[in-house]
């Protein structure tokens, strides 16, 4: 019996062939965590008497959840983080203004390649799957990884999704990603890996691949990844001098399920409260009054997302009853958008621009919601209380749908605003 892509990656990380459901202790190629958790893991290590990391050169830290300190306490926490990382000898630290979102900029900088295993604190490390890297979150058990070099995992099964067809005008890969997690059976993906391939994969941009890998974690998947191809090679050509291997699942690999999915959705999709997989067509929620809109997060951090939104906002103004926040994913995306004149479009339309990173999505530190308010945004979750008040409502959608809704003052179909 052949192996799936994730089984091959875990076999290499263990130094031997592994099989589905086996308990293993793989050694990651890269370990990531973010600003909010550094103080926590350092405290636990101190309590256990651990004064050094197992492999400090593998650890990458990013200041992305709170790049701009919003209180004296936040500033003090940032200072603590810098002191801790200096004491531990961490070389790969991307502080305020240096990188951006930790689930995005490491791919820009060549840290991530096909066939790698990354173990992380935060769940959306699955973004790295866009390059064929297996990103597995372990949350608080990241402390064990930092201290000992590994932590136990069960080799996950794989659900294969073969993409077919073409996107309909006015829809995007964010719409596809939301529809997919509504279609996939939770029992099929629970503690599994969603692997994307198929004849239409070549049409999916790198930004689209990121959002496809971002969303399955919301329904219990362990990770998600894309079968590496020529687009992977093209993306990494100027970003790394390390060898890039296009590893794939074997033809006789054991998949839990194989799904054929047509990209040609009838209309843009919207996730309604309180979970990301509760998805409907935009026509079913069209006209719902909004007070708040946001474009950003690791599910919409790309130049492509900003460009689509700017095309709708150009020569238009944000509705006077809506406050609209835009967060470029990384410093590089911000620079690219400025050079293209996109940031000026947002400013002229009445948007508030925040520092690259998580932005509003990081729990409502920036632009929180109050009672009875409604937000439509490109964030990752829409549970009650996610962005402030538990009495507020959050709808999730593509950058195009969010931009159109911000102009209209209510949830709107972006196709009516496209030139």
N, C-alpha and C positions, 0 to 999 in steps of 0.2 A: 504494500500500500504506500502510495506517495505521500508527500507532506504538503501542507498548506504553507503560504508565505509566512504567516506568524509562527508556525511550528519550526520552520527553517531558521528564523531569526532567533528563537528561543534555544534551539539546538546549538547554534553557534555561541550564544551567551553562556551556555552550560558546558561547552566543550565536548558534547556527546549528543547523540540523537535522542530527542524526547518524543513522547506520545501524548495524545489528548487525555486530559483529566489527571495526568501525573503531577505530583507535588514536586516542585523544583525550587532551586535557589540560584537564579540567573544573575550574572554580573553585568550591570548596565554599562553601555559606552558613555552615557551622559546622564547626569542627575540634575534636575531643575527644581527650584522653588522660588518663591517671590518674597517681596519685602515684608508682608504681614506675618509670615510664619518664621522668619529667622530668629526672632527673640524667643519664640516658643521652643524651637528645637534646641537652641543653645541652653535654655533653662533645663530642659529634660536631660540633656547630656551632662550638664553640671551636677544635677542631682544624682546621676548614675556614676559620677566620677570619671567620665570620659573627657579627656582634654585635647583630643585631636581626631581628625576625620580619617576614615579608612583610605580614601582616595580624593584628597582635596582638589586635584587637578581636573577631576571629572565633574565637579559641581559648578553650575552656572546660576547666578542669582540676578534677578531683575527687579528694579523698583518700578512696578507698573500698576499696582492696585491703588497706590496713593502717591503719585509722583509729585503732586503739590500738597505739602502738609497743610491741612485745613484747621489745625489747632496747635497750641503749644505742646500738647501731649503727643500729637502726631510728629511734630518736629523732633521731640525728644526720642521717640521710637526710631526715627530715621537715623539719629545720631548713634543710638545703641547698635543698630544694624551695622553701621560702618565700623564701629569699634570691634564688634564680634567678628566680622569678616576679616579685619586686619589681624586680629589675634589668631584666627584659624588659618591664615595664609591663603585666602581665596583669591585667585587671580582673575577669574571670569566673573567680575561684578560690574553690572551695567546700571549705574545709578541714574538719578534724575537727568533727563536730557541726553542720555548716552545710547539708549536702545529703543525703548518703547515696550510694547506688549511682549511678555516673555514666551507666549505661545506662537509668536510670529517672527520677531527679529532674529532669533537664532538660525532660522532657515535662510534669511537674507544674508547672514554672515558666514554661511557655510559650515555651521556646527552640525547640521543634520544631513544625513545621507541615507540612501536605500539600504536596508538590511541591518540598520542600527537598532539597538534597544535603548530607549530612554525611560527611566523611572522618575516620577515626579510627585510632588505634593498635590498640585492642583489638577482637577479632573480634565480640563480641556487641553492637556498636553497631547491629546489625540489629534490635534491639528497637524502634528508632525507626520501623521500618516499620509499627508498630501505628497510627501517625498518617499513614501515606501518605508518609513521608519515606524517601528512599533512603539508607541508611547503609552505607557501604563501608569495610571495614577494609583498611589497607595495612601494618600492623605497623611494622617498622623504617623503612619509607620515609616515615613521618610526618615525619621530619626534613626531607626534600625539600619536603614540602607546607608546613611551617612556614617554611622559608627562601625558597622560590621561589613559593609560592602554589598549586602544583598538582603533580601527578605523572601519568605516563602510565597510562591504563587502556584496556582493550579493552571496547567497548560489549557488555554481556552479552546473551545470549538470555534468553527468559522462558518459564517453565513455569507455566501457569495452573491453579490448583486451585479448582474450584467446590464449595462446601460445601452439603450437603443434609441433610435429616432433623433429628433431635434427639438430644441426649445421653441415654443410658440412665441410670436412677437409679444413683448411686454412682460414675459415671465423670465425668471432667472434661476440660477442654481440654488439660491436660498429657498425659492418656492419648491424646487424639487426636493431639497434636503428636508424641509418641513413635512412635505407630503409623504416622503419615504418613511419617516419615523412614525407616522400615523398608520402606515400600511404594514410595516414589519410587525410580526408577532412578538410580544414581549418575551414569551417563553422560548422563542427561537434565539433571541439575541442576549438573554440574560447571561452574564459572565462569558460572553462570546466576543469574537472579533467580526466586524462587518468589513468585508473585502470587496472593493469596487474594481470592475473591469468591463469588458464588453466592447462592441464595435463603436459605440458613441463616446467612449472615454477620451479618445483623441481630440474631440471637439470641446472638452471641458477645460477651461482655463485653470491656471494654478490657483487663483482665488476661489474658483468654484470647487476645486478639489479640497481646499481647506474647509469650506463649510460642510461639504459632504462628510468629512471626517470629524467635524466638530459636534454634530447633533446626535449621533446614536448613543452617546454616553447618557443622554437624558432619559432613555428608556431601559437602562440597565446594562448596556454593552460594556465590555471591559476596555475595548479600544476599537479603532477603525483605521483602515489604511487603503491606499490606492496601489494597484499594480504598476510598478515603475515602467516608464516607456521613454520614447524619444523626447517628449516634452520635459521629462525629469532631467535627462542629460542636458538639454538646452538650458534649463533653469540653473543648473549647477555649474555649467561650463566656466563661468567667470567668478564663481563663488568658492571653489575649493580646488586644491591641487591633489587631493586624495583620490584614489581610484573609486569610480562609481560603478556598481554592479547592478544590472537589471535582473534581480532575482524574481522568480514567479512561483506560484503554486504549481505542483506537478499535475499533469493531466488526470492522474488517478487519485488525486488528493481526496480525503474524506471530508466533504462539506456537510454540515448539519442540514442546510437547505440551500438551494440555488434559485434565485429570483430574477426574472427578466422584467426590467422596468423601462417604460417608455417615457422619454423626457418631455413629450409634447402635452403638457398640462393644459386644460381648457382655460384656466384663469389663474391669476396670482393667488397665493395662499396666505392665510393669516392664522396664527395660533391664538386661541382665545383662552382667558384665564380658566383654571389656574395651572395648567401644565403645557409644555411645549409641543406635546403630541396631540393635543386637542385642536385639530386643524380643520378649517373650513375654507371654502372659496371666498374671495374678497366680497363678492356680491351678497353674501349672507350677513356681513357686518357693516356693509357700506352705509355711511350716514351717521355712525356712532360718533358723537361729539368727543373731541380730545382736548387736552390742556397741555400736553407735554409730548415731545418727540425727541428721539435720539438716534444718531447713526454712529456706530462704533462697536467695540467689543471684539473678542477673538473670533466671533462668527461673522464679522463684517469690518475687517480691519484694513482692507486693501485699497489701493489707488482706484481699482475698478469700481468698488462700491461708491467711493466719493465722486467719481466721474459720472456714474449713472444718476446719482442724486443731483449733482450740479446741472446736468442737462435738463432736468425738470425745473430746477429753481432759477435758472438763468432768466433774467428780466421779470421775475416774479418776486413777491414778498411773502414772508411767513405770515399766517393769519394772526391778527392782533391778540387773539385769545390763547395763542400757543407759544410756549417757550421751547426753543429748539436748540439742542446741543449736538455738536459734531466733534468726534474724537478720532483723529488719524491714528492708525494702529501703531505706527513706528515713526522714528525720526526721518527715516528714508522716505516713507510714504508722504509725510508732511512736506518734505523738501520737494518731492516730485509734484505734489499737488500745487504747491506755491509756484513752481516754475511753469506749470500748465495754466495758471490763472484761476484754478478751481477754488482756492481758499477765498479769493476776492468775491467770487459768486456767492459763497456762503455768508460772508460778512455783509455784502450788499443786500442779501435777502433777509437779514435780521437774525442770523444764527449766532450762538455763542460757541467759540472754539476752545476746547480744552487740551491740555498737554497729552501727547501720545501715551497710550497705555490702555487700561481698562475703561476709564471714563465713568460715565453714569452707571454702567453695568456692575461696578464693584460695590454693590450694596447700597447705593443711594447716597454716598458721601457728597457727591456733586449733584445738584439739581434734584433733590428728593421730591417725592410725591406726598401730598397731604390727603386728608379724608375726601372721599368721593371724586377724586381726580382720576383721569384716564390718560394713559400713555400708550403710544404706539412706537415701538423701537426695534432695533436690530440686535438686541441683547440675546443672552443665552437662555434665560429663565423668566417665567412670568407668574411665579407663585405669589400669593398674597403677602405683602410686607417686604418683598424683594427690594423695592426702591423707596422704602419709607413706610408710609401708613399701610396697615393691613386692610384698610377700607378703600384702598385705591385699586384700580384695575389696570392690568398690563396686557397689551396685545403685541405679538411678535410678528414681524414681516420683513420683506426685503427692503433694501435701501431705497428702491424706486417707490414702493408703496408708502414708506415712511415719509419721504420727501413730498409726495403728492398729498398726503394727508395733512402734513404740516402747513401746506399752502391753503388747503380747503377748510381746515379747522375741524375736520371730521374724517373718519376713515374713508379713503377714496381709492378708486381703481386707477393705478398709474398709467394705464394705457390711454386714458383720456387727456393726459398731460404731456404725452410724448410727441415730439415733432416728427 
